[in-house]
């Protein structure tokens, strides 16, 4: 676990699940394991993080003295979730698919304008990375493709991601992607 528990990569999906629907610790643990098979989730880590999120003021629990605490998102927790989603979509490492996919799952916490801007920023970063990779492949010249196969693979993956994101940004901006109503 990271030194700062709030930096744990499970914080974003926990906040996101509670934003969707308040829940008990075990239900949240089960949903994390079911929905995010690509993330390593341990029961003890989830319980510890839930307590940390309550202490940070991002979650509220009722009742506090039983094993059946129901965790609810606070306004500070909603803000923290939105900031994490926006940061990961806009500035997250391009090769970190796990963090990006988890943030993408909670795109609806942002306004359509914020979401489109964050995704457009990622599109721009991907385009720059594609140009860098193309230049590296050009410089490699006569190096056999097999020796640079991972660069070809990564470039193709980025191209696919950019195409998908471009289409998604267009759908957001044209209001053809349904958006949840905002809860305060």
C-alpha positions, 0 to 999 in steps of 0.5 A: 500500500502506498505510504499515503493511503489516499494515493492507493489506486483503489481509492478511485474505484471505491469512491466511484462505487459509493457515488453510484450507490452507498454500500456496506464494506463487504458489498463494496469489496465484492463489487470491486472484485467482480467489476474490476478483475484487472485490479488486485483487491484484498478484503483487508485493504478495502476495509482499511481504505474505507476507514481512511476515507471516512477519516479524510471526510470523503465518506460518511458511515452509518451506523459507526459501531456495527459491521453493517456500516453503510458508506455514503459519499460526502460532498468532499468525496464527490469533489475528490472523485471528480478531481481524480477522474479528471486528472487520470483522464487528462494527465495519467500515464498513457501506458497505464491502462488500468488507471485510465479504464478505472477513471473512464468508468466514472466519466459521468462524475464530470460535466460534459464540458469537463469530460470532453476537455479532459479527453481532448487533452489525452487525445492531444497527448496521444497524438504527440506520442504517436509522432514521437514513436513514428520519428523513432521508427524512422530513425531506426531505419534498417533495423528489422521490424521484429527488433522494434515490434513493441514500438509498432504494437504500442503505436497501433494501440495508441492510434486505436485509443485516439480514434475511440477518444476522438469519437467519444469527444464528438459524441459528448460535444454533440449531446449524443452520449447520454449523461447522468443527471447531476446530484448534489 
